[in-house]
Amino acid sequence: MEILRGSENISYSEEVRERANSPGPWSLYLFLRLEHPVIRKQIESVIFQAGRGRYSQERIAREYDERLAKIKSFTHISFGKRRSHTTEEPFGPKEIISLRATRRDMGKCIWKRLHISEAHEKGHVMRFEYSEEWIQPFHSRKECVLSGLFGDAFDFSCVEFKEEEYQNYRVGSSACPKISDKEIRKMWIDDISSPYELAERMSQLKNYFGFCGDEIFTREYLWYARENYIQDTNYDNAMSPFFSAILSNKEGAFLELMNSAGI
């Protein structure tokens, strides 16, 4: 079905509308994709690239099996104030889901947001090496190894935040309350524009449509999610700037990445 972007009434296919806002536990969709041979091969390939020769394919495959077994069998729960996150432990990364922070921040529909957070953090465990950094020669500055792979699909230069978001950050942060909007924006962009974070927000889109294997994510799915995802889920964990960074001239690169980077 032809879709004209920018028109007032966009008609989406029945398949896209029916798959949107999938009600199942999103971690189950994640597990099924991670078990799919095509997605697994993609992830292992990206991790090998991120390792810059430091990880053998045998090691990557072994740790893949170990991590997948762990995230399928157990979820680490916290009642502390810190938000859900993934941390590196002596025996590998693990996800920590904060029930207290979720209840404090979310209000209604807690179960939905817990599902989203759980799948997001478990995805971090599997794609932990997407965060790998290296020091640029002659600059002594760290840069994500996969920035080149993910960079063509996003442009955060025009992404802006509301003044109330800056003020809320100052109230909730232990940093100096006089920190400038410019400094806050840089910290936010540096965080959410990293391949490590981009990959899991891309994964959220596949979960939103209930993708369980190597289904092709098309431009129609992207446009529908851009219009409906935040309203349907009632949860905006930096998805607004994520969508804003996928400019029209970046959509082709985004879709290619979405279908090849082990999402």
LINZI-V608284 format. One record per pair of residues at least 6 apart in sequence whose C-alpha atoms are under 7 Angstrom apart, sorted by sequence separation. I is the first residue (numbers start at 1). J is the second residue. D is the distance in whole Angstrom. If there is no record, write none. Layout:
# LINZI-V608284
((I	J	D) (I	J	D))
This chain:
# LINZI-V608284
((4	10	7) (33	39	6) (34	40	6) (87	93	5) (88	94	6) (135	141	5) (136	142	6) (192	198	6) (230	236	6) (3	10	6) (48	55	6) (86	93	7) (87	94	6) (103	110	7) (135	142	4) (136	143	7) (170	177	5) (3	11	7) (86	94	6) (87	95	7) (134	142	5) (135	143	6) (48	57	7) (86	95	4) (133	142	6) (134	143	6) (85	95	6) (86	96	6) (133	143	5) (134	144	6) (85	96	5) (133	144	4) (134	145	6) (1	13	7) (84	96	6) (85	97	7) (132	144	6) (133	145	5) (84	97	4) (131	144	6) (132	145	6) (84	98	5) (83	98	6) (166	181	6) (44	60	6) (82	98	7) (130	146	7) (226	243	6) (78	96	6) (80	98	7) (83	101	5) (76	95	6) (77	96	6) (78	97	6) (79	98	6) (81	100	6) (82	101	6) (76	96	5) (77	97	5) (78	98	5) (79	99	6) (80	100	6) (81	101	5) (76	97	6) (77	98	6) (78	99	6) (79	100	5) (97	118	6) (95	121	5) (95	122	6) (95	125	7) (94	125	6) (93	125	5) (84	117	7) (86	121	6) (85	121	6) (218	255	7) (86	124	7) (217	255	7) (86	125	7) (217	258	7) (217	259	6) (216	259	6) (150	195	6) (147	195	6) (146	195	6) (71	122	6) (202	258	7) (68	126	7) (67	126	6) (203	263	5) (202	263	7) (64	126	7) (131	195	7) (199	263	7) (130	195	6) (131	196	5) (130	196	5) (124	200	7) (123	200	6) (50	129	6) (50	130	6) (120	200	6) (47	129	6) (50	132	6) (159	241	6) (47	130	7) (120	204	7) (159	244	6) (159	245	6) (27	115	7) (26	115	6) (30	119	7) (156	245	5) (25	115	6) (26	116	6) (155	245	5) (27	118	7) (154	245	5) (155	246	7) (27	119	4) (154	246	5) (155	247	7) (26	119	6) (153	246	7) (50	145	6) (50	146	6) (154	250	6) (153	250	5) (152	250	7) (153	251	7) (153	253	5) (152	253	6) (153	254	4) (113	235	7) (39	214	6) (38	214	7) (30	207	7) (36	213	6) (29	207	6) (33	212	5) (32	212	5) (33	213	5) (26	207	6) (29	210	6) (32	213	6) (33	214	7) (29	211	6) (29	212	5) (22	208	5) (21	208	5) (22	209	6) (20	208	6) (21	209	6) (22	210	5) (20	209	5) (19	209	5) (19	210	6) (16	221	6) (21	232	6) (46	261	7) (42	260	6) (43	261	6) (42	261	6) (43	262	4) (42	262	5) (40	262	7) (39	262	5) (39	263	7))
